[in-house]
Amino acid sequence: MSQTVTATLRPTGRKGRLAVLSILVVIIALGAFSYWDHFLRDIVATDNAYVQGHVVPVSALTAGTIREVYVAETEHVQAGQPLVAFDESDIDIHLQQLESDLGKTVREITALSRQVSVSEAQVKAKHAEWIRAQHELERHKAYRERRAALVNRGLTTQEDYRNAETQVRSAEAQVEAARSQWEASQQQAVASKALLRDSSIFEHPTVLGQVAKLREAWLVKQRAQILAPVSGQVAKRNAQPGQRVAQGSSMMAIVPLDQLWVDANFKENQIAALRVDQPVSLTADLYGDEIRFRGRLLGLSPGTGTAFSLLPAQQASGNWVKVVQRVPVRIAIEPDDLKSYPLRVGLSMRVRVDVSRKDGLRLTHVSTETANAQELIANPAKPAKQPSQQSAIAAEDPAIHAKIRSIIEQHAQP
């Protein structure tokens, strides 16, 4: 009797197997739902992500012939480190010529200042000659009056009177000539003063023009040595010793590997869940899934990838097919992780964003100020500002300033 009851209760045949399979399916479904609810529900992921970074070009600041290249491809350089040196022979000759021109100009201006003193003395001399000529005129007039009185009394001849009249007219002409010379000397003195305008030799426009040319030549000489604008790794080096390059020619590039980020191309229907500063987990094919990078969302590109392509897609056609677009999202990488496991520009990344936190701003509503602030947050430990080539060759460089002053003072001596 008991065996009959047990056989009745045990599922047998096809119905029993279906019942067991149904139970297994329900258990698997419940397990999958539980895993999705706990681990995948608040995750937005994509493998369409790549490492990006600044590629700083290094260009020739002046035309010339490359004398030496100090760095090689893939070499790491520090900001301010010499990269390329140009041949300075022609530059030195031009610089010496401009120094000579500056000294010549200073001497000319110094001579002009002395000419002002000479012109003022000539004005006084011409004025004295005019006064003397007036006195002579008065004397000759008095003599003519005495000759006229003697003619009327018959004590002298008419010829004597005419000679006195001639002397008066000659004296009048001399007075007029002396007055003209005095006025001309005054104009000459005014013109000489106008060229100086009471300015010192250091402030004269002609001297300043020569000084500007000398500073420009000095700047060209300083630019004959190219310094690294930032710290990073050398790439795309195409400068070779002996090569003749034009101003602005690209010679190499520097990639600062401590300032990298990731551009993740999310589908447009994934953007709504993203918020500023949400945590991101990243893995690189270079290191495998064991190494995870920490990151944060920074901002959203103003357009899709196709919108900024060389040939944008034209959707206003009869054969239109809807394609889900992808929008680049910038992700900052934690500097400590980047230091421990260096990345390279262009590497593939897999991105997982935890969207469980909803208190941040939507990426589509981020303002310019917020984006800039997030960029500063992404790179908090920027290296100290190195002495750049531009600061070393500033207009008030002490070396060229002292040299110019020495040349002016030397040639301004009597």
Contacts in CASP RR format, 6 or more apart in sequence:
PFRMAT RR
TARGET T0000
AUTHOR 0000-0000-0000
METHOD contacts of the structure
MODEL  1
MSQTVTATLRPTGRKGRLAVLSILVVIIALGAFSYWDHFLRDIVATDNAY
VQGHVVPVSALTAGTIREVYVAETEHVQAGQPLVAFDESDIDIHLQQLES
DLGKTVREITALSRQVSVSEAQVKAKHAEWIRAQHELERHKAYRERRAAL
VNRGLTTQEDYRNAETQVRSAEAQVEAARSQWEASQQQAVASKALLRDSS
IFEHPTVLGQVAKLREAWLVKQRAQILAPVSGQVAKRNAQPGQRVAQGSS
MMAIVPLDQLWVDANFKENQIAALRVDQPVSLTADLYGDEIRFRGRLLGL
SPGTGTAFSLLPAQQASGNWVKVVQRVPVRIAIEPDDLKSYPLRVGLSMR
VRVDVSRKDGLRLTHVSTETANAQELIANPAKPAKQPSQQSAIAAEDPAI
HAKIRSIIEQHAQP
11 19 0 8 1.000
11 20 0 8 1.000
42 354 0 8 1.000
42 355 0 8 1.000
42 356 0 8 1.000
43 352 0 8 1.000
43 353 0 8 1.000
43 354 0 8 1.000
43 355 0 8 1.000
44 266 0 8 1.000
44 270 0 8 1.000
44 273 0 8 1.000
44 274 0 8 1.000
44 352 0 8 1.000
44 353 0 8 1.000
44 355 0 8 1.000
45 350 0 8 1.000
45 351 0 8 1.000
45 352 0 8 1.000
45 353 0 8 1.000
46 264 0 8 1.000
46 265 0 8 1.000
46 266 0 8 1.000
46 267 0 8 1.000
46 270 0 8 1.000
46 350 0 8 1.000
46 351 0 8 1.000
47 348 0 8 1.000
47 349 0 8 1.000
47 350 0 8 1.000
47 351 0 8 1.000
48 264 0 8 1.000
48 265 0 8 1.000
48 266 0 8 1.000
48 326 0 8 1.000
49 262 0 8 1.000
49 263 0 8 1.000
49 264 0 8 1.000
49 265 0 8 1.000
49 282 0 8 1.000
49 331 0 8 1.000
49 348 0 8 1.000
49 349 0 8 1.000
49 350 0 8 1.000
49 351 0 8 1.000
50 262 0 8 1.000
50 263 0 8 1.000
50 346 0 8 1.000
50 347 0 8 1.000
50 348 0 8 1.000
50 349 0 8 1.000
51 260 0 8 1.000
51 261 0 8 1.000
51 262 0 8 1.000
51 284 0 8 1.000
51 343 0 8 1.000
51 344 0 8 1.000
51 345 0 8 1.000
51 346 0 8 1.000
51 347 0 8 1.000
51 349 0 8 1.000
52 260 0 8 1.000
52 261 0 8 1.000
52 262 0 8 1.000
52 263 0 8 1.000
52 345 0 8 1.000
52 346 0 8 1.000
53 255 0 8 1.000
53 256 0 8 1.000
53 259 0 8 1.000
53 260 0 8 1.000
53 261 0 8 1.000
53 345 0 8 1.000
54 230 0 8 1.000
54 255 0 8 1.000
54 256 0 8 1.000
54 259 0 8 1.000
55 235 0 8 1.000
55 236 0 8 1.000
55 253 0 8 1.000
55 254 0 8 1.000
55 255 0 8 1.000
55 345 0 8 1.000
56 229 0 8 1.000
56 230 0 8 1.000
56 253 0 8 1.000
56 254 0 8 1.000
56 255 0 8 1.000
56 256 0 8 1.000
57 250 0 8 1.000
57 253 0 8 1.000
58 83 0 8 1.000
58 84 0 8 1.000
58 226 0 8 1.000
58 228 0 8 1.000
58 229 0 8 1.000
58 250 0 8 1.000
58 251 0 8 1.000
58 252 0 8 1.000
58 253 0 8 1.000
58 254 0 8 1.000
59 248 0 8 1.000
59 249 0 8 1.000
59 250 0 8 1.000
59 251 0 8 1.000
60 84 0 8 1.000
60 86 0 8 1.000
60 226 0 8 1.000
60 245 0 8 1.000
60 246 0 8 1.000
60 247 0 8 1.000
60 248 0 8 1.000
60 249 0 8 1.000
60 251 0 8 1.000
61 223 0 8 1.000
61 226 0 8 1.000
61 247 0 8 1.000
61 248 0 8 1.000
61 389 0 8 1.000
62 86 0 8 1.000
62 220 0 8 1.000
62 223 0 8 1.000
62 224 0 8 1.000
62 247 0 8 1.000
63 245 0 8 1.000
63 246 0 8 1.000
63 247 0 8 1.000
64 86 0 8 1.000
64 87 0 8 1.000
64 90 0 8 1.000
64 244 0 8 1.000
64 245 0 8 1.000
65 86 0 8 1.000
65 87 0 8 1.000
65 242 0 8 1.000
65 243 0 8 1.000
65 244 0 8 1.000
65 245 0 8 1.000
66 84 0 8 1.000
66 85 0 8 1.000
66 86 0 8 1.000
66 87 0 8 1.000
66 239 0 8 1.000
66 240 0 8 1.000
66 241 0 8 1.000
66 242 0 8 1.000
66 243 0 8 1.000
66 244 0 8 1.000
66 245 0 8 1.000
67 85 0 8 1.000
67 86 0 8 1.000
67 87 0 8 1.000
67 88 0 8 1.000
67 241 0 8 1.000
67 242 0 8 1.000
68 84 0 8 1.000
68 85 0 8 1.000
68 241 0 8 1.000
69 83 0 8 1.000
69 84 0 8 1.000
69 85 0 8 1.000
69 237 0 8 1.000
69 239 0 8 1.000
69 240 0 8 1.000
69 241 0 8 1.000
70 81 0 8 1.000
70 82 0 8 1.000
70 83 0 8 1.000
70 84 0 8 1.000
70 85 0 8 1.000
71 77 0 8 1.000
71 81 0 8 1.000
71 83 0 8 1.000
71 234 0 8 1.000
71 237 0 8 1.000
71 252 0 8 1.000
72 234 0 8 1.000
72 237 0 8 1.000
73 234 0 8 1.000
73 235 0 8 1.000
73 237 0 8 1.000
74 233 0 8 1.000
74 234 0 8 1.000
74 235 0 8 1.000
75 233 0 8 1.000
75 234 0 8 1.000
76 231 0 8 1.000
76 232 0 8 1.000
76 233 0 8 1.000
76 234 0 8 1.000
77 83 0 8 1.000
77 228 0 8 1.000
77 231 0 8 1.000
77 232 0 8 1.000
77 233 0 8 1.000
77 234 0 8 1.000
77 254 0 8 1.000
78 228 0 8 1.000
78 231 0 8 1.000
78 232 0 8 1.000
78 386 0 8 1.000
79 228 0 8 1.000
79 229 0 8 1.000
79 230 0 8 1.000
79 231 0 8 1.000
79 383 0 8 1.000
79 386 0 8 1.000
79 388 0 8 1.000
80 227 0 8 1.000
80 228 0 8 1.000
80 229 0 8 1.000
80 386 0 8 1.000
80 387 0 8 1.000
80 388 0 8 1.000
80 389 0 8 1.000
81 227 0 8 1.000
81 228 0 8 1.000
82 225 0 8 1.000
82 226 0 8 1.000
82 227 0 8 1.000
82 228 0 8 1.000
83 226 0 8 1.000
83 227 0 8 1.000
83 228 0 8 1.000
83 234 0 8 1.000
83 251 0 8 1.000
83 252 0 8 1.000
84 225 0 8 1.000
84 226 0 8 1.000
84 239 0 8 1.000
84 251 0 8 1.000
85 224 0 8 1.000
85 225 0 8 1.000
85 226 0 8 1.000
86 224 0 8 1.000
86 225 0 8 1.000
86 226 0 8 1.000
87 224 0 8 1.000
88 221 0 8 1.000
88 224 0 8 1.000
91 217 0 8 1.000
91 220 0 8 1.000
91 221 0 8 1.000
91 224 0 8 1.000
92 221 0 8 1.000
94 217 0 8 1.000
94 220 0 8 1.000
95 214 0 8 1.000
95 217 0 8 1.000
95 218 0 8 1.000
95 221 0 8 1.000
98 210 0 8 1.000
98 213 0 8 1.000
98 214 0 8 1.000
98 217 0 8 1.000
99 214 0 8 1.000
99 403 0 8 1.000
99 407 0 8 1.000
101 210 0 8 1.000
101 213 0 8 1.000
102 207 0 8 1.000
102 210 0 8 1.000
102 211 0 8 1.000
102 214 0 8 1.000
102 404 0 8 1.000
102 407 0 8 1.000
102 408 0 8 1.000
102 411 0 8 1.000
103 210 0 8 1.000
103 407 0 8 1.000
103 408 0 8 1.000
103 410 0 8 1.000
103 411 0 8 1.000
104 411 0 8 1.000
105 206 0 8 1.000
105 207 0 8 1.000
105 210 0 8 1.000
106 201 0 8 1.000
106 207 0 8 1.000
106 407 0 8 1.000
106 408 0 8 1.000
106 411 0 8 1.000
106 412 0 8 1.000
107 411 0 8 1.000
107 412 0 8 1.000
108 206 0 8 1.000
109 196 0 8 1.000
109 201 0 8 1.000
109 204 0 8 1.000
109 206 0 8 1.000
109 207 0 8 1.000
110 201 0 8 1.000
110 411 0 8 1.000
110 412 0 8 1.000
110 414 0 8 1.000
112 192 0 8 1.000
112 195 0 8 1.000
112 196 0 8 1.000
113 196 0 8 1.000
113 201 0 8 1.000
115 192 0 8 1.000
116 189 0 8 1.000
116 192 0 8 1.000
116 193 0 8 1.000
116 196 0 8 1.000
119 185 0 8 1.000
119 188 0 8 1.000
119 189 0 8 1.000
119 192 0 8 1.000
120 189 0 8 1.000
122 185 0 8 1.000
122 188 0 8 1.000
122 189 0 8 1.000
123 182 0 8 1.000
123 185 0 8 1.000
123 186 0 8 1.000
123 189 0 8 1.000
125 185 0 8 1.000
126 178 0 8 1.000
126 181 0 8 1.000
126 182 0 8 1.000
126 184 0 8 1.000
126 185 0 8 1.000
127 182 0 8 1.000
129 178 0 8 1.000
129 181 0 8 1.000
129 182 0 8 1.000
130 175 0 8 1.000
130 178 0 8 1.000
130 179 0 8 1.000
130 181 0 8 1.000
130 182 0 8 1.000
132 178 0 8 1.000
133 171 0 8 1.000
133 174 0 8 1.000
133 175 0 8 1.000
133 177 0 8 1.000
133 178 0 8 1.000
134 175 0 8 1.000
136 171 0 8 1.000
136 174 0 8 1.000
136 175 0 8 1.000
137 168 0 8 1.000
137 171 0 8 1.000
137 172 0 8 1.000
137 174 0 8 1.000
137 175 0 8 1.000
139 171 0 8 1.000
140 164 0 8 1.000
140 167 0 8 1.000
140 168 0 8 1.000
140 170 0 8 1.000
140 171 0 8 1.000
141 168 0 8 1.000
141 171 0 8 1.000
143 164 0 8 1.000
143 167 0 8 1.000
144 161 0 8 1.000
144 164 0 8 1.000
144 165 0 8 1.000
144 167 0 8 1.000
144 168 0 8 1.000
147 156 0 8 1.000
147 160 0 8 1.000
147 161 0 8 1.000
147 163 0 8 1.000
147 164 0 8 1.000
148 161 0 8 1.000
148 164 0 8 1.000
150 156 0 8 1.000
150 160 0 8 1.000
150 161 0 8 1.000
151 157 0 8 1.000
151 158 0 8 1.000
151 160 0 8 1.000
151 161 0 8 1.000
196 204 0 8 1.000
201 207 0 8 1.000
201 408 0 8 1.000
201 412 0 8 1.000
202 405 0 8 1.000
202 408 0 8 1.000
207 408 0 8 1.000
211 404 0 8 1.000
214 400 0 8 1.000
214 404 0 8 1.000
215 395 0 8 1.000
215 400 0 8 1.000
215 404 0 8 1.000
218 393 0 8 1.000
218 397 0 8 1.000
218 400 0 8 1.000
219 393 0 8 1.000
222 389 0 8 1.000
222 392 0 8 1.000
222 393 0 8 1.000
222 397 0 8 1.000
223 389 0 8 1.000
223 393 0 8 1.000
225 389 0 8 1.000
226 251 0 8 1.000
226 389 0 8 1.000
227 388 0 8 1.000
227 389 0 8 1.000
227 392 0 8 1.000
228 254 0 8 1.000
229 254 0 8 1.000
229 388 0 8 1.000
229 389 0 8 1.000
230 254 0 8 1.000
230 256 0 8 1.000
231 254 0 8 1.000
231 256 0 8 1.000
231 258 0 8 1.000
231 383 0 8 1.000
231 386 0 8 1.000
232 254 0 8 1.000
232 255 0 8 1.000
232 256 0 8 1.000
232 257 0 8 1.000
232 258 0 8 1.000
233 254 0 8 1.000
233 255 0 8 1.000
233 257 0 8 1.000
234 252 0 8 1.000
234 253 0 8 1.000
234 254 0 8 1.000
235 252 0 8 1.000
235 253 0 8 1.000
235 254 0 8 1.000
235 255 0 8 1.000
236 250 0 8 1.000
236 252 0 8 1.000
236 253 0 8 1.000
237 251 0 8 1.000
237 252 0 8 1.000
238 250 0 8 1.000
238 251 0 8 1.000
238 252 0 8 1.000
239 245 0 8 1.000
239 251 0 8 1.000
239 252 0 8 1.000
245 251 0 8 1.000
255 345 0 8 1.000
257 338 0 8 1.000
257 342 0 8 1.000
257 343 0 8 1.000
257 344 0 8 1.000
258 335 0 8 1.000
258 338 0 8 1.000
258 339 0 8 1.000
258 383 0 8 1.000
259 379 0 8 1.000
260 333 0 8 1.000
260 338 0 8 1.000
260 343 0 8 1.000
260 345 0 8 1.000
261 298 0 8 1.000
261 330 0 8 1.000
261 331 0 8 1.000
261 332 0 8 1.000
261 333 0 8 1.000
261 378 0 8 1.000
262 282 0 8 1.000
262 330 0 8 1.000
262 331 0 8 1.000
262 333 0 8 1.000
262 349 0 8 1.000
262 351 0 8 1.000
263 301 0 8 1.000
263 328 0 8 1.000
263 329 0 8 1.000
263 330 0 8 1.000
263 331 0 8 1.000
264 328 0 8 1.000
264 329 0 8 1.000
264 331 0 8 1.000
264 349 0 8 1.000
264 351 0 8 1.000
265 305 0 8 1.000
265 326 0 8 1.000
265 327 0 8 1.000
265 328 0 8 1.000
265 329 0 8 1.000
266 274 0 8 1.000
266 326 0 8 1.000
266 327 0 8 1.000
266 329 0 8 1.000
267 324 0 8 1.000
267 325 0 8 1.000
267 326 0 8 1.000
268 304 0 8 1.000
268 324 0 8 1.000
268 325 0 8 1.000
268 326 0 8 1.000
268 327 0 8 1.000
269 324 0 8 1.000
271 300 0 8 1.000
271 327 0 8 1.000
271 329 0 8 1.000
271 363 0 8 1.000
271 364 0 8 1.000
272 362 0 8 1.000
273 355 0 8 1.000
274 297 0 8 1.000
274 300 0 8 1.000
274 329 0 8 1.000
274 353 0 8 1.000
274 355 0 8 1.000
274 362 0 8 1.000
274 363 0 8 1.000
275 297 0 8 1.000
275 355 0 8 1.000
275 357 0 8 1.000
275 358 0 8 1.000
275 359 0 8 1.000
275 360 0 8 1.000
275 361 0 8 1.000
275 362 0 8 1.000
275 363 0 8 1.000
276 297 0 8 1.000
276 298 0 8 1.000
276 299 0 8 1.000
276 360 0 8 1.000
276 361 0 8 1.000
276 362 0 8 1.000
276 363 0 8 1.000
276 366 0 8 1.000
276 370 0 8 1.000
276 374 0 8 1.000
277 296 0 8 1.000
277 297 0 8 1.000
277 360 0 8 1.000
277 374 0 8 1.000
277 377 0 8 1.000
278 296 0 8 1.000
278 297 0 8 1.000
278 353 0 8 1.000
278 354 0 8 1.000
278 355 0 8 1.000
278 357 0 8 1.000
278 360 0 8 1.000
279 294 0 8 1.000
279 295 0 8 1.000
279 296 0 8 1.000
279 353 0 8 1.000
279 354 0 8 1.000
279 357 0 8 1.000
280 294 0 8 1.000
280 295 0 8 1.000
280 296 0 8 1.000
280 297 0 8 1.000
280 331 0 8 1.000
280 351 0 8 1.000
280 352 0 8 1.000
280 353 0 8 1.000
280 354 0 8 1.000
281 292 0 8 1.000
281 293 0 8 1.000
281 294 0 8 1.000
281 295 0 8 1.000
281 351 0 8 1.000
281 352 0 8 1.000
281 353 0 8 1.000
281 354 0 8 1.000
282 292 0 8 1.000
282 293 0 8 1.000
282 294 0 8 1.000
282 295 0 8 1.000
282 331 0 8 1.000
282 333 0 8 1.000
282 349 0 8 1.000
282 350 0 8 1.000
282 351 0 8 1.000
282 352 0 8 1.000
283 289 0 8 1.000
283 291 0 8 1.000
283 292 0 8 1.000
283 293 0 8 1.000
283 349 0 8 1.000
283 350 0 8 1.000
284 291 0 8 1.000
284 293 0 8 1.000
284 341 0 8 1.000
284 343 0 8 1.000
284 347 0 8 1.000
284 348 0 8 1.000
284 349 0 8 1.000
284 350 0 8 1.000
285 347 0 8 1.000
285 348 0 8 1.000
285 349 0 8 1.000
285 350 0 8 1.000
286 343 0 8 1.000
286 344 0 8 1.000
286 347 0 8 1.000
287 341 0 8 1.000
291 341 0 8 1.000
293 333 0 8 1.000
293 334 0 8 1.000
293 337 0 8 1.000
293 338 0 8 1.000
293 341 0 8 1.000
293 349 0 8 1.000
294 333 0 8 1.000
294 334 0 8 1.000
294 337 0 8 1.000
295 331 0 8 1.000
295 332 0 8 1.000
295 333 0 8 1.000
295 334 0 8 1.000
295 337 0 8 1.000
296 331 0 8 1.000
296 332 0 8 1.000
296 374 0 8 1.000
296 377 0 8 1.000
296 378 0 8 1.000
297 329 0 8 1.000
297 330 0 8 1.000
297 331 0 8 1.000
297 353 0 8 1.000
297 363 0 8 1.000
298 330 0 8 1.000
298 331 0 8 1.000
298 332 0 8 1.000
298 371 0 8 1.000
298 374 0 8 1.000
298 375 0 8 1.000
298 378 0 8 1.000
299 329 0 8 1.000
299 330 0 8 1.000
299 363 0 8 1.000
299 366 0 8 1.000
299 371 0 8 1.000
299 374 0 8 1.000
300 327 0 8 1.000
300 328 0 8 1.000
300 329 0 8 1.000
300 330 0 8 1.000
300 363 0 8 1.000
300 364 0 8 1.000
300 366 0 8 1.000
301 327 0 8 1.000
301 328 0 8 1.000
301 329 0 8 1.000
301 330 0 8 1.000
303 327 0 8 1.000
303 328 0 8 1.000
304 325 0 8 1.000
304 326 0 8 1.000
304 327 0 8 1.000
305 325 0 8 1.000
305 326 0 8 1.000
305 327 0 8 1.000
305 328 0 8 1.000
306 312 0 8 1.000
306 313 0 8 1.000
306 325 0 8 1.000
329 363 0 8 1.000
331 351 0 8 1.000
332 374 0 8 1.000
332 377 0 8 1.000
332 378 0 8 1.000
332 379 0 8 1.000
333 343 0 8 1.000
333 378 0 8 1.000
335 379 0 8 1.000
335 380 0 8 1.000
335 381 0 8 1.000
361 370 0 8 1.000
366 374 0 8 1.000
END
